[in-house]
């Protein structure tokens, strides 16, 4: 491989609105694969590393919990209504700057967020989640359906139409799967 680039690096083409991932390099000739799956070869001086979305560390700040007055603990009665946790998967809710993201990066961020929320809810015994994905072309909804089928401890269905319209899916997590 070239000294400048390694296989798998995201690169931008200088003097052109094109990007891709390094497939392989021979001498100073770098072959990249574009998002459309096309292999193109460039001289290494025509390419630069794409560092737009490289995040090394994200720090989540926790707010101190407000002090609650002491009260008698009530047991949950069977069939008691437990509100669902809403997760908005619209891209502008997930990132501050989607300007340099292509559709593939946006979809991956949305799916990764959904996966993280499912695992968080399962760890914290949250029984219901509502993923707000919008209507659009239906690509995100199809990918979410595929993701949900991979978990044997949940079932999913369209969320309340009156509240969310067609753009949301509700997920119920079984707390004691057998």
C-alpha positions in Angstrom: 0.0 0.0 0.0 1.0 3.6 -0.4 2.5 5.5 2.6 -0.3 8.1 2.4 -3.4 5.9 2.2 -4.5 2.5 3.7 -7.2 0.2 2.5 -10.5 1.3 3.9 -9.6 5.0 4.2 -12.2 7.5 3.1 -10.8 9.9 0.6 -11.9 12.9 -1.4 -10.8 13.7 -5.0 -9.1 17.1 -5.4 -10.7 19.4 -8.0 -13.8 17.2 -8.3 -16.9 16.5 -6.3 -16.2 12.9 -5.7 -15.3 10.6 -2.8 -14.8 7.0 -2.1 -13.0 4.3 0.0 -9.5 3.1 -0.8 -9.7 -0.4 -2.3 -6.0 -0.9 -3.0 -2.9 0.9 -4.1 0.0 0.0 -6.4 3.0 2.3 -6.4 1.5 5.7 -6.3 -1.8 4.7 -8.1 -4.7 4.5 -5.7 -7.9 2.7 -6.6 -11.0 3.9 -4.8 -14.6 2.6 -4.8 -17.2 5.3 -4.9 -20.6 5.1 -3.1 -22.1 3.9 -6.4 -19.7 0.9 -6.4 -17.5 2.2 -9.3 -13.8 1.6 -9.0 -11.6 4.5 -10.2 -7.8 4.9 -10.2 -6.1 8.1 -9.3 -2.5 9.3 -8.6 -2.0 9.7 -4.8 -1.4 13.4 -5.2 -5.0 13.8 -6.6 -6.5 12.5 -3.3 -6.8 13.6 0.3 -8.1 11.9 3.4 -11.7 12.6 4.3 -11.6 13.7 7.9 -15.0 15.4 8.0 -16.8 12.9 10.2 -14.0 11.4 12.2 -14.9 11.6 15.9 -12.4 10.3 18.4 -14.4 10.7 21.6 -17.9 11.8 22.5 -18.5 12.9 26.1 -22.0 12.7 27.4 -22.7 15.0 30.3 -25.2 13.8 32.9 -27.4 16.3 34.6 -27.8 15.9 38.3 -31.1 14.2 39.1 -33.6 16.5 40.7 -34.4 15.7 44.3 -37.8 14.0 44.5 -39.9 14.2 47.6 -40.2 11.0 49.5 -43.5 9.1 48.8 -44.9 5.7 49.3 -43.9 3.2 46.6 -46.9 2.0 44.7 -46.8 -1.4 43.0 -47.5 -1.5 39.4 -50.8 -3.2 38.7 -51.0 -5.6 35.8 -52.2 -3.8 32.8 -51.1 -0.4 34.0 -50.3 2.1 31.2 -46.6 2.7 30.8 -45.8 5.4 28.3 -43.4 4.6 25.5 -40.0 6.3 25.2 -39.9 8.2 21.9 -36.8 8.1 19.7 -36.8 10.6 16.8 -34.6 9.3 14.0 -34.9 12.3 11.8 -31.3 13.1 10.8 -31.4 16.7 12.1 -32.2 15.4 15.5 -29.2 13.1 15.6 -26.4 15.4 14.4 -25.6 19.0 14.4 -24.2 19.0 10.9 -25.5 16.7 8.2 -24.2 18.9 5.4 -21.3 16.6 4.5 -23.1 13.3 5.1 -24.3 11.2 2.2 -27.4 9.1 2.3 -25.4 6.0 3.3 -23.8 7.8 6.3 -27.2 9.2 7.4 -28.9 5.8 7.2 -26.1 4.2 9.2 -26.3 6.8 11.9 -30.0 6.3 12.2 -29.8 2.5 12.3 -26.9 2.7 14.9 -29.0 5.0 17.0 -32.0 2.6 16.9 -29.8 -0.3 17.8 -28.3 1.6 20.7 -31.7 2.6 22.0 -33.0 -1.0 21.8 -30.0 -2.3 23.8 -30.3 0.6 26.3 -34.1 -0.1 26.8 -33.4 -3.9 27.3 -30.7 -3.2 29.9 -32.9 -0.7 31.7 -36.1 -2.8 31.6 -37.9 -0.2 29.4 -40.9 -2.1 27.9 -41.8 0.2 25.0 -40.0 2.4 22.4 -41.5 4.4 19.6 -39.1 5.1 16.7 -40.2 8.2 14.7 -38.8 7.7 11.2 -41.1 9.7 9.0 -42.8 8.5 5.8 -40.4 9.4 3.0 -39.4 6.6 0.5 -39.6 3.9 3.2 -35.9 3.0 3.1 -35.4 3.7 6.9 -38.6 1.8 7.8 -37.4 -1.2 5.8 -34.0 -1.2 7.5 -35.6 -0.8 10.9 -37.9 -3.8 10.2 -34.8 -5.8 9.2 -33.0 -4.7 12.4 -36.0 -5.6 14.6 -36.3 -9.1 13.2 -32.8 -9.8 14.5 -34.0 -9.5 18.2 -36.0 -12.4 19.6 -37.0 -10.4 22.7 -39.1 -7.8 20.9 -42.0 -7.4 18.6 -42.7 -4.3 16.5 -45.8 -2.8 14.9 -47.0 0.5 13.5 -47.4 3.1 16.2 -50.6 5.0 17.1 -51.8 6.5 13.8 -53.7 9.4 15.5 -50.6 10.5 17.3 -47.7 9.7 14.9 -49.4 9.2 11.5 -47.7 6.6 9.3 -44.2 7.7 10.2 -43.5 5.7 13.4 -43.0 2.2 14.6 -43.6 1.0 18.2 -41.4 -1.7 19.7 -42.4 -3.8 22.7 -39.5 -5.5 24.6 -40.2 -8.7 26.5 -38.5 -8.3 29.8 -38.2 -12.0 30.6 -37.7 -13.9 27.3 -37.7 -17.6 27.5 
